[in-house]
Amino acid sequence: MLHDMEKDLGLEGLTKAEKSILSAIKTIQSSTEADAFVSSADIQKHGLCVGLPAPTFFRALAALLERKMIVLPEGRAKGLYRLSHAFDAG
């Protein structure tokens, strides 16, 4: 059942680190403005991500960007992220 839910939400095939980052961003965003960008430092400090080694964390961020599940502000190459509108709508 959990596998079916992950598939429905588009989370199938994500690593634990990627799921942790998505959940952390969603949690942080829920306490700010809906379209607010979240700093990578704040994501790393979140309880779901605090134990992730830096290389794993940044590799997972890059994978989520590639999958277009998270986005950067226009003109930025790194540092601030939010869930993409297409992904957050689900």
C-alpha positions as a LaTeX table, in Angstrom:
\begin{tabular}{lrrr}
\hline
Residue & $x$ (\AA) & $y$ (\AA) & $z$ (\AA) \\
\hline
Met1 & 0.00 & 0.00 & 0.00 \\
Leu2 & 2.80 & 2.43 & 0.89 \\
His3 & 4.50 & 1.63 & $-2.41$ \\
Asp4 & 1.27 & 2.47 & $-4.27$ \\
Met5 & 0.98 & 5.77 & $-2.41$ \\
Glu6 & 4.57 & 6.68 & $-3.28$ \\
Lys7 & 3.89 & 5.82 & $-6.92$ \\
Asp8 & 0.75 & 8.01 & $-6.95$ \\
Leu9 & 2.69 & 10.92 & $-5.47$ \\
Gly10 & 5.61 & 10.56 & $-7.88$ \\
Leu11 & 8.00 & 9.45 & $-5.14$ \\
Glu12 & 8.70 & 6.03 & $-6.56$ \\
Gly13 & 12.40 & 5.47 & $-7.10$ \\
Leu14 & 13.58 & 8.30 & $-4.86$ \\
Thr15 & 16.33 & 7.64 & $-2.35$ \\
Lys16 & 15.73 & 8.05 & 1.36 \\
Ala17 & 17.82 & 11.25 & 1.25 \\
Glu18 & 15.70 & 12.69 & $-1.58$ \\
Lys19 & 12.48 & 11.90 & 0.29 \\
Ser20 & 13.90 & 13.46 & 3.46 \\
Ile21 & 14.83 & 16.65 & 1.61 \\
Leu22 & 11.41 & 16.92 & $-0.03$ \\
Ser23 & 9.69 & 16.43 & 3.32 \\
Ala24 & 11.96 & 18.97 & 5.01 \\
Ile25 & 11.32 & 21.59 & 2.31 \\
Lys26 & 7.56 & 20.98 & 2.52 \\
Thr27 & 7.62 & 21.31 & 6.30 \\
Ile28 & 9.68 & 24.49 & 6.26 \\
Gln29 & 7.56 & 25.99 & 3.47 \\
Ser30 & 4.37 & 25.25 & 5.40 \\
Ser31 & 5.53 & 27.65 & 8.13 \\
Thr32 & 6.41 & 30.43 & 5.64 \\
Glu33 & 4.84 & 31.96 & 2.57 \\
Ala34 & 3.69 & 29.35 & 0.07 \\
Asp35 & 6.18 & 30.34 & $-2.63$ \\
Ala36 & 9.06 & 31.07 & $-0.26$ \\
Phe37 & 12.45 & 29.64 & $-1.09$ \\
Val38 & 14.27 & 27.68 & 1.61 \\
Ser39 & 18.02 & 27.89 & 2.11 \\
Ser40 & 20.10 & 24.75 & 1.81 \\
Ala41 & 21.44 & 25.51 & 5.32 \\
Asp42 & 17.90 & 25.45 & 6.75 \\
Ile43 & 17.17 & 22.19 & 4.93 \\
Gln44 & 20.36 & 20.62 & 6.29 \\
Lys45 & 19.44 & 21.71 & 9.85 \\
His46 & 15.97 & 20.16 & 9.62 \\
Gly47 & 15.54 & 17.04 & 11.75 \\
Leu48 & 14.94 & 14.84 & 8.71 \\
Cys49 & 18.22 & 15.87 & 7.08 \\
Val50 & 20.57 & 16.62 & 9.96 \\
Gly51 & 22.22 & 13.19 & 9.77 \\
Leu52 & 22.81 & 13.18 & 6.02 \\
Pro53 & 26.48 & 13.39 & 5.00 \\
Ala54 & 27.14 & 16.53 & 2.95 \\
Pro55 & 27.95 & 14.68 & $-0.30$ \\
Thr56 & 24.72 & 12.65 & $-0.01$ \\
Phe57 & 22.71 & 15.79 & 0.77 \\
Phe58 & 24.02 & 17.76 & $-2.20$ \\
Arg59 & 23.79 & 14.80 & $-4.57$ \\
Ala60 & 20.13 & 14.37 & $-3.55$ \\
Leu61 & 19.45 & 18.09 & $-4.08$ \\
Ala62 & 20.95 & 17.85 & $-7.57$ \\
Ala63 & 18.83 & 14.79 & $-8.37$ \\
Leu64 & 15.64 & 16.54 & $-7.20$ \\
Leu65 & 16.51 & 19.57 & $-9.36$ \\
Glu66 & 17.10 & 17.30 & $-12.34$ \\
Arg67 & 13.71 & 15.63 & $-11.78$ \\
Lys68 & 12.17 & 19.11 & $-11.53$ \\
Met69 & 10.70 & 18.30 & $-8.12$ \\
Ile70 & 12.40 & 21.36 & $-6.65$ \\
Val71 & 13.38 & 24.63 & $-8.30$ \\
Leu72 & 15.82 & 27.49 & $-7.79$ \\
Pro73 & 14.94 & 31.18 & $-7.97$ \\
Glu74 & 15.45 & 32.60 & $-11.43$ \\
Gly75 & 19.08 & 33.58 & $-11.92$ \\
Arg76 & 20.42 & 31.47 & $-9.03$ \\
Ala77 & 22.64 & 28.42 & $-9.43$ \\
Lys78 & 22.31 & 27.08 & $-5.87$ \\
Gly79 & 21.49 & 27.89 & $-2.27$ \\
Leu80 & 17.72 & 28.47 & $-2.30$ \\
Tyr81 & 15.07 & 25.89 & $-3.17$ \\
Arg82 & 11.33 & 25.30 & $-3.10$ \\
Leu83 & 9.01 & 22.58 & $-4.29$ \\
Ser84 & 8.08 & 23.01 & $-7.92$ \\
His85 & 4.48 & 24.08 & $-8.48$ \\
Ala86 & 3.79 & 20.95 & $-10.52$ \\
Phe87 & 5.03 & 18.70 & $-7.73$ \\
Asp88 & 3.54 & 20.70 & $-4.86$ \\
Ala89 & 0.09 & 20.62 & $-6.47$ \\
Gly90 & $-0.12$ & 16.87 & $-5.86$ \\
\hline
\end{tabular}
